[in-house]
């Protein structure tokens, strides 16, 4: 059984139906589920994963690759963007906070429909493309 299938099995065993994920209103519960999938995705990528045991802080996970390099991670969940067809946006703000920037935190985005994750790079909130004129 692949870890994604195991994750789904464990969530179903606990009575959590990810097919209804958009109906889950409690953002902390949605975040817990997203972090769970993020951990299993990172394991599949070959990382060892350490989880923040509190519910607050600058980071959610610490991932260590096979060479011992550490990555500090903040997990974000996406939701469907009603303005664009088949586009998703990050929930809870897509920009790193100043303390996260100082620590070198990276965002790992979780897509609930596909149960997939990916790292994303973010521009500074005030960084804009220059006009063509």
N, C-alpha and C positions, 0 to 999 in steps of 0.2 A: 504494500500500500504506500503510495507516494505521500509526502508530508502534507500536500494540499488536500488530498483525499482524507488523510488522517485528521487534519484540522477540521474539515467539514463534518466528519463523523463525530469528533469530540464535541463540537458546537451543537450538533443535532441531539446528541446524548444529553446535553445540558438544557435542551429545549430552546436553543437559539436557532431560528430559521433565517439564514442569510438571504434567502430569496425575498424576504420581506425587509431587507436592510434599509430601504428608504422609509419604512414605517417606524423604524426605531427612532424615537424622539430624544431619548436620553443621550446627550452628546458624550458623556463619559463612557457609557456602555459601547457606543459606536467606536470610540477611541480605543477601548480595551480590545475589541474584536479586531480592529485594524492593526494594533500592535501585535496581536497574536499571529495574524497572517504575515506581518512583516518579519517576525522572528523566524517563522518556518521558511519564508522566501530567502532570508539571509543564510539560513542553514544550507539550503539547496545551492546557494552561490559559494559555499565553502567557508563561511565565516563562523566563528564562535561568537555567541551573543550573550550579552549581560544586560539585564533589564533594570531600570530604575524602580526601586521598590516603593517609592512615594508617588503621589498623584500630581505633584507639581515639580517644577525645576526646568532648567534650560534644555535638558536632553531626556529622551525616552529610552534610548538603547545605546549601548556601546558595542560595536562590532569589531572583531579582531580577525584579520586575514591570516593565512598560513605562515606569513613571514613576520608576524607580530605587529603589523601596522594597525593602529587603532583609528576607528572612525566614529565620531560622535553623531548621533542621529536623532532628529525630531521627526516623528511619523505624522503625516497628514492624510486625511481621508478626503476623497473627491466626492462631488455630487454632480448631477447632470446640470449643465448650463442651459437654462430655458431659452436663452437668446440665440444659441447656435445648435444646429443639428449634430448629434453624436459627438458633442464636445463636453468635457468635464472640467470643473474648476476645483481648486483646493478649498476645503472647508477650514474655517478658523484662521484665515489670513495666510497668504502665501509668502510673506516676507519674514526674514529672520529678524529677531529682536537684537538690539545692540549687544546684550550679553552673549547671545548665541553667535553673533559674528565674531566677537572677541575670542570665543572658544573654538571657532572653526567648525561649527555644527553644520551638517548637511541634512536637507529634507529628503525623506523617503516617502513617496506618495503611493497610497494604496487605492486601487480601483475596485470598489465592492462588487460590481457586476461581473467582472472577469476574474476577480480574486488575484490580480496581478499587482506587482510593485515595481517602482523604478525610482532612481535617484534623479532629482531635478536641480538645475542651477537657477538661481534667482538673481536678477539685477537689483541694484539698490532701488529702493522705493522712489527716490527722487531722480534716478538716472533715466533720462528720456532720450529717444532718438532725436538727432538734430534734424530740423526741417531741411527740405531740399533747396530752399532759396538761397 
